[in-house]
Amino acid sequence: MDTFHSHALTQAHRLALIGREGVVVAELSNGTTALVRLDGEVWDLPGGLRRWPLRWDDLDLKEPIKVRAPLAYVIGWTKRGRSITLHAVVPGAKVAMCTSPARPLPVCGWSVPFSATVSRACPSCVAMVKGS
C-alpha cells in the first residue's frame, strides 16, 4: 500500500514495490515488521530481491494476521575466556535478569528468544524466568 513507515532502503524502492502482492513469511524487529515474499519473477523485482521488510502499517492485508506479543526475554551473552553464557534480557536492555552486563544477540533485525533449556543458559537467569 505504501512504504512511509518502512526502512529507508525499502522506501528508496517504493515505486517498484507499491501495488505488488506477496505473502508474509516472517516477523522481524520483535514483531513490528513483516518480511514479505513478493510474487513475480526475480528479474521484475527491485534488485532481484523476493523478500522485503515492510512495517505492518504499510501493508494492505487481505487476511487478518495475528501479531505475536513482543518477547518477554531475549538472549544476551557474556564471554569469560573461551566460555559463553546466555542470559535472559528484556528486549532493548543491556543488563541480564541476573544483573550481569549482557550484549544483545540480534539477528537480521529480530532478537533470539531466551530458552531455559539451552545448555549454556545462565542458571540464575533460568531460575528468575521460571519464577516470574
Backbone as CSV, one residue per row, in Angstrom:
resi,resn,N_x,N_y,N_z,CA_x,CA_y,CA_z,C_x,C_y,C_z
1,MET,0.814,-1.181,0.000,0.000,0.000,0.000,0.871,1.263,0.000
2,ASP,1.928,1.254,0.875,2.818,2.406,0.993,4.130,1.924,1.607
3,THR,5.120,2.799,1.685,6.377,2.447,2.372,6.760,3.530,3.373
4,PHE,5.795,4.365,3.754,6.061,5.501,4.624,6.689,5.094,5.956
5,HIS,6.254,3.985,6.545,6.721,3.559,7.863,7.903,2.598,7.791
6,SER,8.247,2.122,6.629,9.265,1.093,6.472,10.681,1.665,6.435
7,HIS,11.652,0.765,6.406,13.081,1.109,6.397,13.416,1.973,5.183
8,ALA,14.447,2.788,5.309,14.854,3.709,4.237,15.166,2.980,2.928
9,LEU,15.792,1.784,3.008,16.086,1.023,1.787,14.794,0.619,1.085
10,THR,13.802,0.210,1.853,12.508,-0.153,1.281,11.855,1.084,0.678
11,GLN,11.932,2.212,1.375,11.354,3.451,0.855,12.008,3.883,-0.450
12,ALA,13.293,3.626,-0.588,14.014,4.011,-1.805,13.468,3.282,-3.035
13,HIS,12.883,2.123,-2.830,12.328,1.336,-3.946,10.802,1.364,-3.957
14,ARG,10.232,2.381,-3.327,8.781,2.422,-3.146,8.008,2.323,-4.460
15,LEU,8.440,3.002,-5.499,7.695,2.982,-6.763,7.639,1.592,-7.376
16,ALA,8.691,0.803,-7.170,8.715,-0.555,-7.718,8.024,-1.561,-6.805
17,LEU,7.776,-1.191,-5.545,7.180,-2.123,-4.585,5.681,-1.931,-4.391
18,ILE,5.229,-0.693,-4.409,3.811,-0.412,-4.138,2.942,-1.049,-5.213
19,GLY,1.912,-1.740,-4.764,0.982,-2.400,-5.674,1.286,-3.856,-5.931
20,ARG,2.450,-4.318,-5.514,2.796,-5.729,-5.691,2.110,-6.568,-4.621
21,GLU,1.902,-7.838,-4.944,1.311,-8.766,-3.991,2.357,-9.746,-3.508
22,GLY,2.110,-10.313,-2.337,3.036,-11.276,-1.777,2.455,-11.933,-0.546
23,VAL,3.310,-12.668,0.154,2.902,-13.417,1.337,3.835,-13.053,2.488
24,VAL,3.259,-12.802,3.662,4.079,-12.555,4.845,4.679,-13.892,5.271
25,VAL,6.009,-13.959,5.331,6.680,-15.222,5.658,7.343,-15.211,7.033
26,ALA,7.518,-14.030,7.636,8.141,-13.973,8.960,7.898,-12.604,9.577
27,GLU,8.114,-12.555,10.886,8.076,-11.286,11.606,9.507,-10.907,11.958
28,LEU,9.809,-9.619,11.867,11.131,-9.111,12.210,10.994,-8.012,13.260
29,SER,12.117,-7.597,13.816,12.172,-6.489,14.776,11.164,-6.670,15.900
30,ASN,11.172,-7.865,16.490,10.271,-8.188,17.602,8.807,-7.941,17.271
31,GLY,8.415,-8.285,16.053,7.016,-8.223,15.666,6.557,-6.922,15.065
32,THR,7.414,-5.933,14.876,6.988,-4.647,14.331,7.007,-4.612,12.806
33,THR,7.698,-5.552,12.188,7.899,-5.542,10.741,7.594,-6.918,10.165
34,ALA,7.042,-6.945,8.960,6.758,-8.198,8.266,7.792,-8.409,7.164
35,LEU,8.260,-9.636,7.027,9.100,-9.988,5.884,8.162,-10.552,4.830
36,VAL,8.054,-9.859,3.713,7.089,-10.220,2.672,7.806,-10.834,1.487
37,ARG,7.366,-12.037,1.082,7.882,-12.673,-0.131,6.969,-12.243,-1.272
38,LEU,7.528,-11.456,-2.183,6.738,-10.897,-3.275,6.526,-11.904,-4.392
39,ASP,5.358,-11.806,-5.018,5.065,-12.611,-6.200,5.787,-11.994,-7.394
40,GLY,5.931,-12.765,-8.435,6.545,-12.247,-9.654,7.916,-12.838,-9.883
41,GLU,8.440,-12.567,-11.055,9.744,-13.093,-11.442,10.860,-12.252,-10.826
42,VAL,11.982,-12.882,-10.525,13.098,-12.211,-9.875,13.562,-11.009,-10.682
43,TRP,13.628,-11.130,-12.006,14.136,-10.025,-12.828,13.161,-8.839,-12.856
44,ASP,11.901,-9.041,-12.441,10.931,-7.943,-12.368,10.979,-7.207,-11.033
45,LEU,11.593,-7.799,-10.048,11.595,-7.232,-8.703,12.791,-6.302,-8.508
46,PRO,12.634,-5.279,-7.696,13.748,-4.341,-7.450,14.967,-5.071,-6.898
47,GLY,16.084,-4.890,-7.561,17.328,-5.521,-7.116,17.311,-7.034,-7.199
48,GLY,16.296,-7.616,-7.813,16.183,-9.070,-7.890,15.861,-9.719,-6.551
49,LEU,15.368,-8.933,-5.595,15.063,-9.457,-4.261,13.597,-9.838,-4.149
50,ARG,13.351,-11.041,-3.674,11.982,-11.508,-3.470,11.416,-11.077,-2.120
51,ARG,12.277,-10.995,-1.110,11.797,-10.719,0.250,12.158,-9.301,0.675
52,TRP,11.161,-8.590,1.180,11.341,-7.204,1.595,10.746,-6.987,2.981
53,PRO,11.457,-6.256,3.856,10.894,-5.937,5.173,9.981,-4.715,5.076
54,LEU,8.744,-4.881,5.483,7.766,-3.794,5.448,7.074,-3.690,6.802
55,ARG,6.858,-2.470,7.275,6.125,-2.283,8.522,4.662,-2.652,8.275
56,TRP,4.018,-3.151,9.308,2.629,-3.603,9.181,1.721,-2.487,8.662
57,ASP,1.972,-1.240,9.091,1.121,-0.115,8.670,1.203,0.151,7.169
58,ASP,2.241,-0.334,6.514,2.408,-0.110,5.079,1.743,-1.190,4.231
59,LEU,1.205,-2.210,4.866,0.630,-3.332,4.121,-0.886,-3.240,4.040
60,ASP,-1.435,-3.676,2.921,-2.876,-3.827,2.746,-3.134,-5.329,2.856
61,LEU,-3.484,-5.772,4.051,-3.608,-7.213,4.314,-4.964,-7.732,3.853
62,LYS,-4.931,-8.825,3.087,-6.170,-9.442,2.607,-6.787,-10.331,3.673
63,GLU,-5.959,-10.906,4.528,-6.426,-11.753,5.622,-5.887,-11.187,6.926
64,PRO,-6.689,-11.240,7.983,-6.166,-10.742,9.266,-5.009,-11.613,9.751
65,ILE,-3.992,-10.959,10.299,-2.817,-11.666,10.806,-2.664,-11.323,12.273
66,LYS,-2.460,-12.351,13.077,-2.227,-12.125,14.491,-0.736,-11.911,14.699
67,VAL,-0.392,-10.749,15.224,0.999,-10.449,15.522,1.252,-10.877,16.956
68,ARG,2.282,-11.692,17.128,2.606,-12.161,18.470,3.021,-11.002,19.357
69,ALA,2.755,-11.143,20.633,3.195,-10.136,21.595,4.721,-10.095,21.601
70,PRO,5.298,-8.938,21.889,6.765,-8.869,21.943,7.321,-9.880,22.940
71,LEU,8.520,-10.365,22.673,9.148,-11.345,23.550,9.395,-10.746,24.933
72,ALA,9.141,-11.553,25.964,9.405,-11.095,27.331,10.908,-11.041,27.579
73,TYR,11.636,-12.073,27.120,13.080,-12.147,27.316,13.748,-12.618,26.039
74,VAL,14.841,-11.965,25.697,15.648,-12.375,24.557,17.029,-12.762,25.075
75,ILE,17.836,-13.314,24.179,19.172,-13.759,24.579,20.149,-12.586,24.590
76,GLY,20.913,-12.527,25.674,22.078,-11.662,25.769,23.239,-12.573,26.134
77,TRP,24.444,-12.170,25.858,25.554,-13.089,26.128,26.709,-12.383,26.809
78,THR,27.444,-13.187,27.553,28.700,-12.734,28.146,29.748,-13.789,27.828
79,LYS,31.003,-13.338,27.772,32.097,-14.258,27.456,33.174,-14.108,28.514
80,ARG,33.590,-15.213,29.055,34.690,-15.242,30.007,35.677,-16.292,29.502
81,GLY,36.828,-15.822,29.042,37.786,-16.751,28.430,37.189,-17.319,27.154
82,ARG,37.097,-18.648,27.105,36.509,-19.307,25.934,35.071,-19.750,26.186
83,SER,34.537,-19.394,27.348,33.198,-19.818,27.746,32.179,-18.699,27.500
84,ILE,31.074,-19.044,26.850,29.989,-18.097,26.585,28.779,-18.523,27.408
85,THR,28.165,-17.549,28.075,26.947,-17.795,28.845,25.815,-17.001,28.225
86,LEU,24.654,-17.634,28.077,23.480,-16.984,27.505,22.557,-16.543,28.639
87,HIS,22.159,-15.286,28.619,21.353,-14.687,29.679,19.977,-14.289,29.153
88,ALA,19.026,-14.158,30.076,17.703,-13.613,29.762,17.771,-12.097,29.903
89,VAL,17.408,-11.404,28.826,17.476,-9.941,28.798,16.128,-9.413,28.314
90,VAL,15.626,-8.375,28.973,14.426,-7.699,28.483,14.815,-7.010,27.173
91,PRO,13.987,-7.124,26.103,14.362,-6.506,24.830,14.747,-5.036,24.990
92,GLY,15.873,-4.673,24.405,16.372,-3.314,24.448,17.313,-3.024,25.615
93,ALA,17.355,-3.913,26.608,18.228,-3.704,27.769,19.606,-4.293,27.501
94,LYS,20.588,-3.867,28.291,21.940,-4.405,28.165,22.394,-5.048,29.474
95,VAL,21.420,-5.295,30.351,21.691,-5.954,31.620,20.751,-7.149,31.728
96,ALA,21.318,-8.303,32.080,20.535,-9.536,32.180,19.686,-9.543,33.447
97,MET,18.780,-10.497,33.529,17.941,-10.666,34.720,18.789,-10.878,35.971
98,CYS,19.938,-11.520,35.818,20.823,-11.801,36.949,21.745,-10.615,37.248
99,THR,21.534,-9.488,36.612,22.288,-8.225,36.735,23.666,-8.248,36.077
100,SER,23.990,-9.275,35.333,25.240,-9.291,34.569,25.084,-8.391,33.346
101,PRO,26.135,-7.647,32.989,26.043,-6.918,31.711,26.018,-7.950,30.591
102,ALA,25.070,-7.821,29.699,24.915,-8.821,28.634,24.682,-8.129,27.314
103,ARG,25.458,-8.484,26.321,25.298,-7.912,24.988,24.121,-8.596,24.297
104,PRO,23.254,-7.818,23.645,22.140,-8.438,22.922,22.644,-9.258,21.739
105,LEU,21.836,-10.180,21.285,22.193,-11.052,20.174,21.153,-10.892,19.067
106,PRO,21.171,-9.756,18.335,20.189,-9.552,17.272,20.572,-10.310,16.007
107,VAL,19.551,-10.779,15.305,19.761,-11.484,14.040,18.796,-10.894,13.026
108,CYS,19.322,-10.196,12.037,18.509,-9.624,10.953,17.350,-8.786,11.469
109,GLY,17.577,-8.011,12.478,16.543,-7.121,12.966,15.600,-7.702,13.996
110,TRP,15.751,-8.932,14.355,14.926,-9.503,15.424,15.840,-10.160,16.432
111,SER,15.309,-10.400,17.602,16.109,-10.968,18.672,15.742,-12.419,18.914
112,VAL,16.734,-13.201,19.262,16.535,-14.625,19.529,15.870,-14.760,20.899
113,PRO,14.757,-15.502,21.001,14.108,-15.657,22.301,14.966,-16.460,23.271
114,PHE,14.897,-16.116,24.550,15.639,-16.843,25.572,14.956,-18.178,25.842
115,SER,15.751,-19.222,25.951,15.237,-20.556,26.277,15.978,-21.078,27.497
116,ALA,15.221,-21.487,28.495,15.807,-22.001,29.733,16.409,-23.392,29.554
117,THR,16.162,-24.038,28.429,16.640,-25.410,28.221,17.974,-25.491,27.492
118,VAL,18.517,-24.356,27.090,19.793,-24.351,26.373,20.922,-24.679,27.352
119,SER,21.902,-25.448,26.910,22.971,-25.895,27.810,23.802,-24.742,28.370
120,ARG,23.934,-23.650,27.660,24.755,-22.526,28.122,23.938,-21.447,28.833
121,ALA,22.673,-21.735,29.131,21.827,-20.743,29.800,22.307,-20.483,31.219
122,CYS,22.306,-19.235,31.617,22.719,-18.818,32.948,21.737,-19.397,33.983
123,PRO,22.234,-20.162,34.966,21.346,-20.762,35.954,20.542,-19.726,36.749
124,SER,21.131,-18.580,37.045,20.414,-17.530,37.783,19.274,-16.968,36.946
125,CYS,19.544,-16.727,35.664,18.504,-16.217,34.775,17.370,-17.241,34.615
126,VAL,17.747,-18.512,34.473,16.753,-19.578,34.335,15.824,-19.577,35.556
127,ALA,16.403,-19.511,36.745,15.615,-19.526,37.970,14.670,-18.315,38.040
128,MET,15.166,-17.144,37.634,14.350,-15.936,37.685,13.225,-15.968,36.654
129,VAL,13.520,-16.479,35.458,12.492,-16.546,34.404,11.413,-17.545,34.811
130,LYS,11.804,-18.680,35.355,10.830,-19.685,35.784,10.000,-19.187,36.960
131,GLY,10.593,-18.337,37.801,9.897,-17.808,38.960,8.926,-16.686,38.625
132,SER,9.102,-16.058,37.457,8.211,-14.924,37.116,6.962,-15.362,36.417
